[in-house]
Amino acid sequence: MESKSKVSERRERPRAPLGRLTAYFGETRFGSARVVDLSESGVCLQGAGLPQSGEVELSIPLPDRHGKVRRCRATARVLAHEGERVRLTMRPLRPVHLLRLRDYVWRVGA
């Protein structure tokens, strides 16, 4: 169970809905899942058969300001799972991917 301070810290970051499919590659499985929402530090995925623990590599399609889809690549660790939803925390992103993600979240989530 997460402490109250960790939950409030996690929620301090703006989140934005996405609703697109992302590819994931885990230690023991791979597939695709729908991105429910995301922030600069985390993502919520929905789908059947998602990893319940460990790390996954993600390739998240983010539309830029001109409508062109750019990929944001991230390594993320499973924090929690409930039914077909999994919450993940992302490792620090490469600058180009962080800027893409930050731009999307601030445009859409604001």
Buried (B, 14 or more C-beta within 10 A) or exposed (E): EEEEEEEEEBEEEBBBEBEEBBBBBBEEEEBEBBBBBBBBBBBBBBBEEBBEEEBBBBBBBBBEEEEEEBBBBBBBBBBEBEEEBBBBBBEEBEEEBBEBBBBBBEEBBE
